[in-house]
Amino acid sequence: MRLSFLGMAIAFCLTPMLAIAEVPCDFKDISVGDKLSPAQIMSKLGISTFKSNPPRTDSNKEFELVAKYGMTGAAEIEDWDIGPYCNATTCKVPYGVKVGIDIDSSIFVLFDKDTHQVQAVDVAVNSLNWDDLVSILKRKYGAEWDIEESDMQIASFKGDRRTQVHRYAITHRTGGVNKKTGDTCEISSINYDTIFEHADRLGLYHSVFEIKLISTNF
C-alpha cells in the first residue's frame, strides 16, 4: 500500500493542474450547492425506487444489534436492511451504486431541510479499492492534493481484534466550484475512516471520499 500510493503521489505531480474554476463539486451530477429534491437526488444516483422516512427497527432487535456491533455498527446493518431511503435532511444508498467500472459503494447525501440545498456528499468503498479510488479522483478533480500519513489501529467493537494500518488522508489544495451556483467546496478522501471495524456488507474497512460545501453563512 505504501509503495503504490507513493507512485500515485509522484504521478499527481506530473499531471497538469486544473484551475479551481475547472474543478467540479459533484459526484454523479449531484453538486454541493445545488437545490435538489430527494427524488432528484435518487434519480441522479440511478435509484428508481426508495423509501421515505422509513421506520427504524423494533427496540428488541436494536438492543441486540447494539450489544453485538455498537451504535454505529447497528445503524449500518439497519441501513442495509432498509435499502435506499431519504428523510428530512439526508438520502442514504447503502448499495446499488458503482464507482468507476465495478466498485461497490455506499452513498450519503446531506441537504438543508428547508431549501434542499445539497451540503455534503460522502462516498464509501471497501478500503481494498483505495488505489483505484485515488486514480478516479485524480482523473476527475486534478492532481493537486495535500497528503497526510499516520499509523493507526482499527479494533473490533468488543476490542478482541486489532489491525495495524497506515492511514492516508488527502485534501484537494484548491477545492472546487459549482459553476451553476458559484458555491465552493472542500474535497477530501481517507483510506481508513474510523478506528472501529464496520459492520455492513461493504466490508470491515472503508475508504471515504467527501465533497463538502464551504458555507458563507457567518
C-alpha positions in Angstrom: 0.0 0.0 0.0 2.8 2.5 0.9 4.7 2.0 -2.3 1.7 2.0 -4.6 0.4 5.2 -3.1 3.9 6.8 -3.4 3.8 6.1 -7.1 0.4 7.8 -7.3 1.7 10.8 -5.4 4.5 11.1 -7.9 2.0 10.8 -10.8 0.0 13.6 -9.2 3.0 15.9 -9.5 3.4 15.1 -13.2 -0.2 15.7 -14.2 -1.1 19.3 -15.3 -3.0 21.1 -12.5 -6.7 22.0 -13.1 -7.6 25.6 -12.3 -10.0 25.9 -9.4 -12.7 27.0 -11.9 -12.3 23.7 -13.7 -12.5 21.5 -10.5 -16.2 20.4 -10.0 -18.0 19.9 -6.7 -20.1 17.0 -7.9 -20.5 13.2 -7.7 -22.6 11.7 -10.4 -24.0 15.2 -11.2 -25.0 15.9 -7.6 -23.1 19.0 -6.7 -23.0 20.7 -3.4 -24.8 24.0 -3.7 -27.5 22.5 -5.9 -31.1 22.5 -4.7 -32.5 19.1 -5.3 -35.5 17.2 -4.0 -34.9 13.7 -2.6 -36.4 12.2 -5.8 -34.0 14.2 -7.9 -31.0 13.1 -5.8 -32.0 9.5 -6.1 -32.7 9.8 -9.8 -29.1 11.1 -10.4 -27.8 8.1 -8.5 -29.8 5.8 -10.7 -32.2 4.8 -7.9 -35.8 4.5 -9.2 -37.4 3.1 -6.0 -36.6 4.3 -2.5 -38.3 4.6 0.9 -39.3 7.9 2.5 -38.9 8.3 6.3 -38.8 4.5 6.9 -39.4 3.3 10.4 -36.4 2.1 12.3 -36.1 -1.4 13.7 -38.0 -2.6 16.8 -36.4 -1.9 20.1 -35.6 -5.6 20.9 -33.7 -6.1 17.6 -31.9 -2.8 18.0 -30.8 -3.7 21.5 -29.3 -7.0 20.2 -27.5 -5.3 17.3 -26.1 -2.5 19.6 -24.8 -5.1 22.1 -23.1 -7.0 19.3 -21.8 -4.2 17.0 -22.2 -0.9 18.9 -24.4 2.1 17.9 -22.6 2.8 14.6 -22.5 -0.9 13.5 -26.1 -1.4 14.4 -27.1 1.7 12.3 -25.1 0.3 9.3 -26.8 -3.0 9.5 -30.2 -1.4 9.7 -29.5 0.9 6.8 -28.5 -2.1 4.7 -31.7 -3.9 5.7 -33.9 -0.8 4.8 -32.2 -0.2 1.5 -32.2 3.2 -0.3 -34.1 5.8 1.6 -34.5 9.5 2.3 -35.7 11.5 5.3 -36.0 15.3 6.0 -32.3 16.0 5.6 -30.5 13.0 4.2 -30.6 10.4 1.5 -28.8 7.1 2.0 -28.0 4.5 -0.6 -26.1 1.6 1.1 -25.7 -0.4 -2.0 -26.5 -0.4 -5.8 -24.3 2.5 -6.9 -20.9 1.7 -8.6 -17.8 3.9 -8.6 -15.6 3.5 -11.6 -16.4 0.4 -13.5 -17.3 -2.1 -10.8 -16.5 -0.7 -7.3 -19.4 -1.1 -4.9 -20.1 2.0 -2.8 -22.4 3.4 -0.1 -23.6 6.9 -0.6 -24.7 9.5 1.9 -26.1 12.9 0.8 -26.9 15.7 3.3 -29.2 18.6 2.4 -30.9 21.5 4.0 -34.3 20.7 5.4 -36.0 23.9 4.1 -34.1 24.9 0.9 -33.0 21.4 -0.2 -29.5 22.8 -0.9 -27.0 19.9 -1.0 -24.4 20.4 1.7 -22.3 17.3 1.5 -21.8 14.1 -0.4 -20.0 11.1 1.1 -19.0 8.1 -0.9 -17.7 5.0 0.9 -16.0 2.0 -0.7 -14.1 -1.0 0.7 -10.6 0.0 1.6 -9.2 -2.7 -0.8 -10.3 -0.3 -3.6 -8.3 2.7 -2.2 -5.7 2.8 -5.1 -8.5 2.7 -7.7 -10.4 5.4 -5.9 -7.4 7.7 -5.8 -6.9 7.2 -9.6 -10.5 8.1 -10.2 -10.2 11.2 -8.0 -7.1 12.3 -9.8 -8.7 12.0 -13.2 -11.8 13.9 -12.3 -10.6 16.5 -9.8 -7.0 17.1 -10.9 -3.5 16.5 -9.4 -3.2 19.0 -6.6 -3.6 17.1 -3.3 -2.0 17.5 0.1 -1.2 14.2 1.7 -1.0 13.4 5.4 0.1 10.0 6.7 -0.2 8.3 10.1 -0.2 4.8 11.7 -3.4 3.7 13.5 -5.1 0.6 14.8 -8.6 -0.5 13.9 -10.4 -2.5 16.5 -13.5 -4.7 16.6 -16.3 -3.3 18.6 -15.6 -5.5 21.6 -11.8 -4.9 21.3 -10.9 -8.6 20.9 -9.3 -7.9 17.5 -6.9 -5.1 16.4 -5.4 -4.4 13.0 -2.5 -2.1 12.4 -2.8 0.1 9.2 -1.1 3.0 7.6 -3.5 5.9 7.1 -3.6 8.3 4.2 -5.7 11.5 4.2 -5.7 13.5 1.0 -7.2 17.0 0.6 -7.6 18.9 -2.6 -5.4 22.0 -2.4 -7.8 24.4 -4.2 -11.2 22.8 -3.7 -13.8 23.1 -6.3 -16.6 25.3 -7.6 -20.2 24.7 -8.6 -20.3 26.7 -11.8 -24.1 26.9 -11.7 -24.4 28.5 -8.2 -20.9 29.8 -7.5 -20.7 27.8 -4.3 -17.3 26.4 -3.4 -16.4 23.0 -1.9 -13.8 21.1 0.0 -12.8 17.8 -1.5 -11.1 15.1 0.6 -10.6 11.4 1.0 -9.2 8.9 3.5 -8.3 5.3 3.1 -9.4 4.2 6.6 -12.2 6.3 8.0 -12.6 5.1 11.6 -10.8 3.3 14.4 -13.5 0.7 14.6 -14.5 -2.0 12.2 -17.6 -1.5 10.1 -20.5 -4.0 10.3 -22.2 -3.7 6.9 -21.6 -5.8 3.8 -19.4 -3.2 2.2 -16.6 -4.6 4.4 -14.8 -4.2 7.7 -12.7 -1.2 6.5 -14.0 1.7 4.5 -12.3 4.4 2.4 -14.4 7.6 2.2 -14.5 10.4 -0.3 -16.3 13.6 0.7 -17.4 16.7 -1.1 -18.4 19.4 1.5 -20.0 22.8 0.9 -17.9 25.8 2.1 -20.6 27.8 4.0 -20.9 31.6 3.5 -23.4 31.8 6.3 -21.4 33.6 9.1 
